[in-house]
């Protein structure tokens, strides 16, 4: 099996493990009338919805950097004067982790310093430009626990050379997350414990109320730079004490009010 076919098979299998089995899914085209002819097919990216036969179609993945004061300091920034900044991951970087399962997470190529970052993830079902903080949570459809996995050595090397550091952030399976939990059921998250354990030992441990920019403020800031749309998801930043994992390590990620996720590095 080629690596491309293996990735497609893994993605399809992961999507179908939560809730009712999902049948054949075709991505809708952003045109009217008959579907255009294409030379090949490209799979869409979908996230399972908890306790549902529906899936969430992903348009873009936004991530906010250095959004906890202590983490900002450990990464060499000044949280008292640095405005929020964002980067993106490709949609097919998603790896779905059903609650109650331990999913194999491949150690990526090219790196010798592979880091975990546990984060709250928000999924949008509405969009807009110049959204106010008061309006922002109206856009949020669901939440889940995520891991923004990072090839730290590659990220730092690119930063030192003042080059874009997508190679450190935007690679296969770098956006790990659980099934989406509708905000109508779980509410919105402004506080609550967020932690990550490696082999049972706590590595990251903080509270969501320690975010420099909360979810509503993140959405408001993002909407000034981009027109947000249904299908966008936002990784909302990680607390301090990010660090490395190696093959064989098991990571448990937790946010109060959401199901935990667990992955094993292989």
Number of C-alpha atoms within 10 A of each C-alpha: 7 7 8 9 10 11 15 15 13 13 21 19 14 17 23 18 17 23 17 14 14 17 9 6 12 10 12 9 10 7 8 7 7 7 10 8 7 7 5 5 9 10 12 14 21 22 25 27 21 21 12 14 14 15 20 20 20 21 18 19 21 20 23 19 16 29 25 23 18 20 19 20 14 14 12 10 14 14 17 10 7 11 12 16 13 17 14 15 21 20 22 22 18 25 24 27 27 24 18 10 12 15 19 15 21 14 18 17 10 12 15 15 14 20 18 25 21 30 28 23 24 28 26 24 17 16 19 18 16 17 22 16 16 10 13 22 20 15 21 24 22 24 27 26 27 32 29 25 22 26 26 22 16 20 18 14 14 16 13 10 9 9 11 11 19 17 14 22 22 21 19 19 24 25 24 22 30 28 29 24 23 18 18 10 8 12 13 18 19 13 15 14 13 21 23 28 18 20 14 11 10 14 16 20 16 20 16 24 15 16 20 19 20 20 25 22 19 22 28 23 22 22 19 14 11 12 12 24 18 19 19 22 25 25 30 27 28 31 26 22 18 19 15 17 19 14 11 14 15 20 24 20 25 22 24 15 16 18 18 22 27 24 23 20 16 14
